[in-house]
Amino acid sequence: MKATAQLNNNKMRFIDKLSYGIGSVPYALKEATFGNFVLFFYTQVLGLSGSLTGLAIFISVIWDAFSDPMVGAWSDRLKSRWGRRHPLMLLGSVPLALSFLILFSPPESMLANQWAMFAWLLASVLLLRTSLTIFYIPQNAMGAEMVDNYAERSSIVSFRTNLGWIAGVAIPAICLTVIFAEVDGQDGRFVLDNYITYGWVAFVLVLMSCLLCVVGTRHYIPRLQKIAARSKESPGMSGMFSDTLATLKNPNFRRIFILEIAVGGTLGILGALQMITWTYFWELSVQQIALLALSSLLAVAVAFPGMSWLSRRWEKQTLLRVAVAGLVFNTLWLVPGRLLGLIPENGTQWLFAMVFINTLITTILTIMRTVNLHSIMADIADEHELATGRRQEGVFFAATTFALKFVMGFGYMVAGPLLDIVGLKPGVDPGQASESALFGIGVVVGPVLVLLLLIPWWLAMRIDVSRQKSDEVQAALILQARGDC
């Protein structure tokens, strides 16, 4: 009973949650950048083949499949005076910031050659994703070690997720309004120099948020070192591989990993085609697209306090199931409704209102899914330690980080070739795209996504976690630690 009581006394200060949460900004900016600008920039502005664009992202995803678990294992085993998380976070910060600048600054000499542009895109994306891995996996893993209270874990994940959403929607919205504004009748999204400016903005924001997170959480290093000392890793390189593979023996982890890949890959298609869909399928203006950011900010305003209230009353697995089921039903009505002729015509206020509401609901449900899934992952790391004696948050969160990065990678693998298949020509003005191209895009972001989302829904129904089970594991770990002293 005494051991269990200790679990309810572990609280974090607001400033600590804020310092930790701001580390989500680089990942959020990466998602916003790829969702809003990269595909549009390389295909519609530079004229790179959609298939080559998708191939570059596909190769980077294959690289992530190897680099993410290795960085996770490295982070778990690193021993230094600064702990095992902070040195890697600092190492990844500068190259991560630089990669955003490089991505949007291809040399002019390469712009006339498809393969040269492909090589530049591939190199910059590999740099971005690798440096993001080095920073973001330790940052995620650290959250499971900073606090062990069941509800408080959901709280810090909520901070991280909601700060990420705010940055991910506010920054592109401001940039669309300021950097990509229409000048002398020319749509700013088709001007190359605007993307270079955006790259500099991203560079500054990423570097600042990385360093603020590292500095703001450094006083947790002694606690993190104490927790790391409990871990009993197998020696050598072979031990690192065997320990990493051993995490797959946890059934809840296997289900969550597959679930996140399935739902992430599905939403990745939607994200990669987001700007294309808004511009050509719904024919929204730059101002309307910027206003859609308001829906995401409203979602954060609802989800931030709402998740705290819900987590005290419902189990995490129940909230996860509701979130995934909601995504299925919210994908079922808007685009399929247009394909069936049931949605108002483009250019009307009713149409924009429906897109706004659909985006709002998707964002709320995605936040709910992310917060509860990552909070569950921290509980699974405790289960794993109790069963094996090893603290492997880095490996566990490497899996979810790979799944998150797989989101946009898989989306581009589908979206890039799709634009070539449906025949959406580079530089075509909104309203001038062919009906066949619009129909092809609509089928993919509507009915196809609904069918794909049924897979994670089924997996969510099979996850088995609870508040009582988590408290029992925490109590057992405390008693185990006392016995080792």
Secondary structure in CASP SS format (residue, H / E / C, confidence):
PFRMAT SS
TARGET T0000
AUTHOR 0000-0000-0000
METHOD secondary structure of the structure
MODEL  1
M C 1.00
K H 1.00
A H 1.00
T H 1.00
A H 1.00
Q H 1.00
L H 1.00
N H 1.00
N H 1.00
N C 1.00
K C 1.00
M C 1.00
R C 1.00
F H 1.00
I H 1.00
D H 1.00
K H 1.00
L H 1.00
S H 1.00
Y H 1.00
G H 1.00
I H 1.00
G H 1.00
S H 1.00
V H 1.00
P H 1.00
Y H 1.00
A H 1.00
L H 1.00
K H 1.00
E H 1.00
A H 1.00
T H 1.00
F H 1.00
G H 1.00
N H 1.00
F H 1.00
V H 1.00
L H 1.00
F H 1.00
F H 1.00
Y H 1.00
T H 1.00
Q H 1.00
V H 1.00
L C 1.00
G C 1.00
L C 1.00
S C 1.00
G H 1.00
S H 1.00
L H 1.00
T H 1.00
G H 1.00
L H 1.00
A H 1.00
I H 1.00
F H 1.00
I H 1.00
S H 1.00
V H 1.00
I H 1.00
W H 1.00
D H 1.00
A H 1.00
F H 1.00
S H 1.00
D H 1.00
P H 1.00
M H 1.00
V H 1.00
G H 1.00
A H 1.00
W H 1.00
S H 1.00
D H 1.00
R H 1.00
L C 1.00
K C 1.00
S C 1.00
R C 1.00
W C 1.00
G C 1.00
R C 1.00
R C 1.00
H H 1.00
P H 1.00
L H 1.00
M H 1.00
L H 1.00
L H 1.00
G H 1.00
S H 1.00
V H 1.00
P H 1.00
L H 1.00
A H 1.00
L H 1.00
S H 1.00
F H 1.00
L H 1.00
I H 1.00
L H 1.00
F C 1.00
S C 1.00
P C 1.00
P C 1.00
E H 1.00
S H 1.00
M H 1.00
L C 1.00
A C 1.00
N C 1.00
Q H 1.00
W H 1.00
A H 1.00
M H 1.00
F H 1.00
A H 1.00
W H 1.00
L H 1.00
L H 1.00
A H 1.00
S H 1.00
V H 1.00
L H 1.00
L H 1.00
L H 1.00
R H 1.00
T H 1.00
S H 1.00
L H 1.00
T H 1.00
I H 1.00
F H 1.00
Y H 1.00
I H 1.00
P H 1.00
Q H 1.00
N H 1.00
A H 1.00
M H 1.00
G H 1.00
A H 1.00
E H 1.00
M H 1.00
V C 1.00
D C 1.00
N C 1.00
Y H 1.00
A H 1.00
E H 1.00
R H 1.00
S H 1.00
S H 1.00
I H 1.00
V H 1.00
S H 1.00
F H 1.00
R H 1.00
T H 1.00
N H 1.00
L H 1.00
G H 1.00
W H 1.00
I H 1.00
A H 1.00
G H 1.00
V H 1.00
A H 1.00
I H 1.00
P H 1.00
A H 1.00
I H 1.00
C H 1.00
L H 1.00
T H 1.00
V H 1.00
I C 1.00
F C 1.00
A C 1.00
E C 1.00
V E 1.00
D C 1.00
G C 1.00
Q E 1.00
D C 1.00
G H 1.00
R H 1.00
F H 1.00
V C 1.00
L H 1.00
D H 1.00
N H 1.00
Y H 1.00
I H 1.00
T H 1.00
Y H 1.00
G H 1.00
W H 1.00
V H 1.00
A H 1.00
F H 1.00
V H 1.00
L H 1.00
V H 1.00
L H 1.00
M H 1.00
S H 1.00
C H 1.00
L H 1.00
L H 1.00
C H 1.00
V H 1.00
V H 1.00
G H 1.00
T C 1.00
R H 1.00
H H 1.00
Y H 1.00
I H 1.00
P H 1.00
R H 1.00
L H 1.00
Q H 1.00
K H 1.00
I H 1.00
A H 1.00
A C 1.00
R C 1.00
S C 1.00
K C 1.00
E C 1.00
S C 1.00
P C 1.00
G H 1.00
M H 1.00
S H 1.00
G H 1.00
M H 1.00
F H 1.00
S H 1.00
D H 1.00
T H 1.00
L H 1.00
A H 1.00
T H 1.00
L H 1.00
K H 1.00
N C 1.00
P H 1.00
N H 1.00
F H 1.00
R H 1.00
R H 1.00
I H 1.00
F H 1.00
I H 1.00
L H 1.00
E H 1.00
I H 1.00
A H 1.00
V H 1.00
G H 1.00
G H 1.00
T H 1.00
L H 1.00
G H 1.00
I H 1.00
L H 1.00
G H 1.00
A H 1.00
L C 1.00
Q H 1.00
M H 1.00
I H 1.00
T H 1.00
W H 1.00
T H 1.00
Y H 1.00
F H 1.00
W C 1.00
E C 1.00
L C 1.00
S C 1.00
V H 1.00
Q H 1.00
Q H 1.00
I H 1.00
A H 1.00
L H 1.00
L H 1.00
A H 1.00
L H 1.00
S H 1.00
S H 1.00
L H 1.00
L H 1.00
A H 1.00
V H 1.00
A H 1.00
V H 1.00
A H 1.00
F H 1.00
P H 1.00
G H 1.00
M H 1.00
S H 1.00
W H 1.00
L H 1.00
S H 1.00
R H 1.00
R H 1.00
W C 1.00
E C 1.00
K H 1.00
Q H 1.00
T H 1.00
L H 1.00
L H 1.00
R H 1.00
V H 1.00
A H 1.00
V H 1.00
A H 1.00
G H 1.00
L H 1.00
V H 1.00
F H 1.00
N H 1.00
T H 1.00
L C 1.00
W C 1.00
L H 1.00
V H 1.00
P H 1.00
G H 1.00
R H 1.00
L H 1.00
L C 1.00
G C 1.00
L C 1.00
I C 1.00
P C 1.00
E C 1.00
N C 1.00
G C 1.00
T C 1.00
Q H 1.00
W H 1.00
L H 1.00
F H 1.00
A H 1.00
M H 1.00
V H 1.00
F H 1.00
I H 1.00
N H 1.00
T H 1.00
L H 1.00
I H 1.00
T H 1.00
T H 1.00
I H 1.00
L H 1.00
T H 1.00
I H 1.00
M H 1.00
R H 1.00
T H 1.00
V H 1.00
N H 1.00
L H 1.00
H H 1.00
S H 1.00
I H 1.00
M H 1.00
A H 1.00
D H 1.00
I H 1.00
A H 1.00
D H 1.00
E H 1.00
H H 1.00
E H 1.00
L H 1.00
A H 1.00
T H 1.00
G C 1.00
R C 1.00
R C 1.00
Q C 1.00
E H 1.00
G H 1.00
V H 1.00
F H 1.00
F H 1.00
A H 1.00
A H 1.00
T H 1.00
T H 1.00
F H 1.00
A H 1.00
L H 1.00
K H 1.00
F H 1.00
V H 1.00
M H 1.00
G H 1.00
F H 1.00
G H 1.00
Y H 1.00
M H 1.00
V H 1.00
A H 1.00
G H 1.00
P H 1.00
L H 1.00
L H 1.00
D H 1.00
I H 1.00
V H 1.00
G C 1.00
L C 1.00
K C 1.00
P C 1.00
G C 1.00
V C 1.00
D C 1.00
P C 1.00
G C 1.00
Q C 1.00
A C 1.00
S C 1.00
E H 1.00
S H 1.00
A H 1.00
L H 1.00
F H 1.00
G H 1.00
I H 1.00
G H 1.00
V H 1.00
V H 1.00
V H 1.00
G H 1.00
P H 1.00
V H 1.00
L H 1.00
V H 1.00
L H 1.00
L H 1.00
L H 1.00
L H 1.00
I H 1.00
P H 1.00
W H 1.00
W H 1.00
L H 1.00
A H 1.00
M C 1.00
R C 1.00
I C 1.00
D C 1.00
V C 1.00
S C 1.00
R H 1.00
Q H 1.00
K H 1.00
S H 1.00
D H 1.00
E H 1.00
V H 1.00
Q H 1.00
A H 1.00
A H 1.00
L H 1.00
I H 1.00
L H 1.00
Q H 1.00
A H 1.00
R H 1.00
G H 1.00
D H 1.00
C C 1.00
END
